[in-house]
Amino acid sequence: MSVDPSFGFAYLRQFLQWQNRPDGASVRSVDFTDLPGEQDLIRGFLSAGIVNANIPAIMGVLREHVQEWTEVGKPFEFRDDVPNVVAVVEKEGLVAKVLIQYELMAEQGRVGTVEEICQILLRHDVSFGVDREKIAQILENPIEDFVAVAHGLEPVHGTDTNVECLVKFEDLVLPQPAEDGTVDFHDRGRLPEISEGTALYIRHPGVVAVDGRDLAGRTIQARKGKDARLAAPAGCRLRSDCPDVAEAACDGYLYRGRDGRIHVGHVFQVKGDLDLSVGNIKYHGAVEIGGNVPSGFQIHAGGDVVIQGTAEGANISSQRGFIQIRGGVFGGELKAATDIHLGFAHEATIECGGTLEPGKYLQHCIVRCPILKFPRGGVLVGGETFVYKELEVEVLGTSAGTPTKVKLGVPEEEDAMAELEKMSIEERKLAPLREILEPKVLAIRQRVSSGGGLLGRARDDAQEALQQYAAITERFRQIEKRRAECNELLSADRVREGSVTVRRQIFMGTELHIFRKVVPIDQLSPPVRLSIKDDEIETRRA
């Protein structure tokens, strides 16, 4: 047929509108005056290039003036020379755009449908991510430009898991200069301590890889990140409510393990001798030294202290626990909250709140404890020993008459007496200065009261003298007040209990006091046990 299809469409538009759907063609009647004949309708469809129109069904719609879409058979098919595709498709990466040819639709009397546009997209290999609502919107509200109506899914590439360390740790701690500028290279600073439950490591999971989809629905593989498992270092555990966090399993200290990670130790251990590579130890927990503690070092622990070797001129303390030194102690200071066990001690200062047990001897030591016992005999010679519950020893003193002072008493009374003695010494030192200042101060006060003035250097000297005299007078007042408190403490009634047991020998030169009463050594014949009863010393055979 040589007739231009537009004439055929122009004829058909007088009577109907049509649309193609995947499952068939649909028409609806428009307002018209004269019903076309069947042959005229056939010629109109053929002129338009539509070769398979179901004329009887279409005539039925027109006769009844049906204005609702009514299916009339298979989708309309066109001759090859008739333009019938009403949308142009353009693809850019994962985006498909369409340009709808509204003029062509209007010319053909066609009403576009979402399904028809989707079919056109499908012919261009676009089936995934089609936005049907967007297509419906541009069919209803024409846009004379390409509009994106389909989007593929970009792949989400995974990222590596990251394990972050939450604590700062310096492997080398340099000693800090003192106020006078000197540096004690024994002092390496405090151990980096940590409390139970403190987080050390946290695992940050990487982004999970998500595959993408192209416009045809094909999978686009996403790159996966590397995963890393969080293993709890020594002394740590994974947090019960968050396994991505490794926390300290106990109160302890931080150290770097061979794996390069930071671990938590509970008992601070030195395998050999304590040396400058470790330095002084200040730690809230327990400490174990596998060798010796040389002179000049300090160990201040909150828990127990165990030393396998000897301690020489060291300052060792346990705030809440005991001290055990398997070897001997040469000089230095030991102080424990509970017990102290050691092989022997020479010229050391020892104090504990429990039982002191030397293995062999204590020689020229200063000792203060509730109980002093030598479990395998033992010799106490020289120094000053104060116990306030029990002393049990094999030998006191030496045949050479080494001065050996031993006291059994009440700690509060002993401290009060020591304080009284110190205050008396201080008074004797201050009294001459007060006697010198007193007449000078009296003269200054008389001159001022009589109206005389002081100028220049004389005024400065007078002010200094008055200040010194006021300070000394205030100190004497404080001493008198404290002396009265100490005397009241000494005069208080209290139960006195305790004993001293000497199993083998007491040598001359030993000075023995039991609750402030001097015991004549020459009247004692070991084995003997001395105790107090009714404020009197009682002697029994041990």
Secondary structure as GFF3:
##gff-version 3
##sequence-region A 1 542
A	DSSP	alpha_helix	5	12	.	.	.	ID=ss1
A	DSSP	beta_strand	16	21	.	.	.	ID=ss2
A	DSSP	beta_strand	24	29	.	.	.	ID=ss3
A	DSSP	alpha_helix	38	48	.	.	.	ID=ss4
A	DSSP	alpha_helix	55	63	.	.	.	ID=ss5
A	DSSP	beta_strand	70	71	.	.	.	ID=ss6
A	DSSP	beta_strand	87	92	.	.	.	ID=ss7
A	DSSP	beta_strand	95	100	.	.	.	ID=ss8
A	DSSP	alpha_helix	102	108	.	.	.	ID=ss9
A	DSSP	alpha_helix	114	123	.	.	.	ID=ss10
A	DSSP	alpha_helix	132	140	.	.	.	ID=ss11
A	DSSP	beta_strand	147	151	.	.	.	ID=ss12
A	DSSP	beta_strand	162	165	.	.	.	ID=ss13
A	DSSP	beta_strand	193	194	.	.	.	ID=ss14
A	DSSP	beta_strand	199	204	.	.	.	ID=ss15
A	DSSP	beta_strand	212	213	.	.	.	ID=ss16
A	DSSP	beta_strand	219	220	.	.	.	ID=ss17
A	DSSP	beta_strand	236	239	.	.	.	ID=ss18
A	DSSP	beta_strand	242	248	.	.	.	ID=ss19
A	DSSP	beta_strand	252	256	.	.	.	ID=ss20
A	DSSP	beta_strand	262	265	.	.	.	ID=ss21
A	DSSP	beta_strand	268	270	.	.	.	ID=ss22
A	DSSP	beta_strand	281	283	.	.	.	ID=ss23
A	DSSP	beta_strand	287	289	.	.	.	ID=ss24
A	DSSP	beta_strand	298	301	.	.	.	ID=ss25
A	DSSP	beta_strand	305	307	.	.	.	ID=ss26
A	DSSP	beta_strand	311	312	.	.	.	ID=ss27
A	DSSP	beta_strand	315	318	.	.	.	ID=ss28
A	DSSP	beta_strand	323	330	.	.	.	ID=ss29
A	DSSP	beta_strand	333	336	.	.	.	ID=ss30
A	DSSP	beta_strand	340	346	.	.	.	ID=ss31
A	DSSP	beta_strand	349	352	.	.	.	ID=ss32
A	DSSP	beta_strand	355	358	.	.	.	ID=ss33
A	DSSP	beta_strand	361	363	.	.	.	ID=ss34
A	DSSP	beta_strand	366	373	.	.	.	ID=ss35
A	DSSP	beta_strand	379	381	.	.	.	ID=ss36
A	DSSP	beta_strand	384	396	.	.	.	ID=ss37
A	DSSP	beta_strand	404	408	.	.	.	ID=ss38
A	DSSP	alpha_helix	411	449	.	.	.	ID=ss39
A	DSSP	alpha_helix	456	491	.	.	.	ID=ss40
A	DSSP	beta_strand	499	506	.	.	.	ID=ss41
A	DSSP	beta_strand	510	514	.	.	.	ID=ss42
A	DSSP	beta_strand	517	519	.	.	.	ID=ss43
A	DSSP	three_ten_helix	521	523	.	.	.	ID=ss44
A	DSSP	beta_strand	528	533	.	.	.	ID=ss45
A	DSSP	beta_strand	536	541	.	.	.	ID=ss46
###
